[in-house]
Amino acid sequence: MPSIDIAVPCYQYGHFLADCLDSILEQGPAGLRVLVLDNASTDDSIEVAREYARRDGRVSVATHARNIGPTACYNEAIDWAAADYFLLIDADDVLAPGALQRALAVLEASPGVVM
């Protein structure tokens, strides 16, 4: 199974972050890594992210002392990625059950396809 890195930029979305991370971690492909990039949130985003990282070794957290904006945050996520595939998903989004397995199957079967 191919590896996949998923970056979750987050700003003030602590109330959505758990649902987002649950939807990712429940996908279960081998080689999954998740990075939550907190952009200086003042809500409980960092605490939620750190709790997930504490419970699940696939999750890492990067925090910023000041808001660097979405573009810089996305670029940081791209620089971090090292897997066969990469997904950028905002903290207020969720993945449908089985979405990663279906996407990876299509990508592996058709190397010319990108998503």
C-alpha positions in Angstrom: 0.0 0.0 0.0 1.4 3.4 -0.8 2.1 6.0 1.9 0.1 9.2 2.3 0.8 12.4 4.2 -2.2 14.6 5.1 -1.7 18.1 6.3 -4.5 19.9 8.3 -4.0 23.6 8.5 -6.1 25.0 11.4 -7.0 28.4 12.6 -9.7 28.8 15.2 -11.3 25.5 14.2 -10.9 23.6 17.5 -14.6 22.8 17.5 -14.3 21.0 14.1 -10.8 19.5 14.4 -11.7 16.3 16.2 -14.2 15.4 13.6 -11.7 16.1 10.9 -8.9 14.0 12.5 -11.3 11.2 13.3 -12.4 11.0 9.7 -8.7 10.8 8.6 -7.5 8.4 11.2 -10.4 6.0 10.7 -9.4 5.6 7.0 -6.6 3.3 8.2 -4.2 3.0 5.2 -0.7 1.9 6.2 1.9 4.6 5.9 -0.5 7.4 7.0 1.0 10.5 8.6 -1.0 13.6 9.6 0.4 17.0 10.4 -1.9 19.6 12.1 -0.5 23.1 11.4 -2.0 25.5 13.9 -1.8 29.1 12.7 -1.8 30.9 16.1 -5.3 29.9 17.2 -6.6 31.4 20.4 -9.3 28.7 20.9 -8.7 25.1 21.9 -7.3 24.0 18.5 -3.8 23.4 19.8 -5.0 21.4 22.8 -7.2 19.2 20.6 -4.3 18.6 18.1 -1.8 17.8 20.9 -4.3 15.3 22.5 -4.6 13.5 19.1 -0.8 13.5 18.7 -0.4 12.1 22.3 -2.9 9.3 21.5 -1.9 8.4 18.0 1.7 8.3 16.8 0.6 9.1 13.2 -0.3 12.6 14.2 2.2 15.5 14.6 1.5 19.1 15.5 3.3 22.3 14.3 2.3 25.6 15.9 3.0 29.2 15.0 3.4 32.0 17.5 1.7 34.4 15.0 -0.7 33.8 12.1 1.4 33.4 9.0 -1.6 33.2 6.7 -3.0 30.3 4.7 -0.6 30.4 1.8 2.5 30.2 4.0 0.8 27.5 6.0 0.0 25.4 2.9 3.6 25.8 1.7 4.9 24.6 5.0 2.7 21.5 4.7 4.0 20.8 1.2 7.6 21.1 2.4 6.8 18.6 5.2 5.3 16.0 2.9 7.5 13.0 2.0 5.0 10.2 1.2 4.0 8.8 -2.2 0.8 10.9 -2.0 -0.2 14.1 -0.3 -3.5 15.6 0.8 -4.2 19.0 2.1 -7.5 19.2 4.1 -8.8 22.1 6.1 -9.7 21.5 9.7 -13.4 22.1 9.1 -13.7 19.3 6.5 -14.1 15.6 6.9 -13.3 12.6 4.7 -16.1 10.1 3.7 -15.5 6.6 5.0 -13.2 4.7 2.6 -12.3 7.9 0.6 -8.6 7.4 0.9 -8.6 3.7 0.0 -10.7 4.5 -3.1 -8.5 7.5 -4.1 -5.3 5.5 -3.6 -6.7 2.6 -5.7 -7.5 4.9 -8.6 -4.1 6.7 -8.3 -2.1 3.4 -8.1 -4.1 1.9 -11.1 -3.6 4.9 -13.3 -0.2 6.6 -12.7 -1.1 9.4 -15.1 -4.0 10.6 -13.0 -3.6 13.3 -10.4 -6.1 14.6 -7.8 
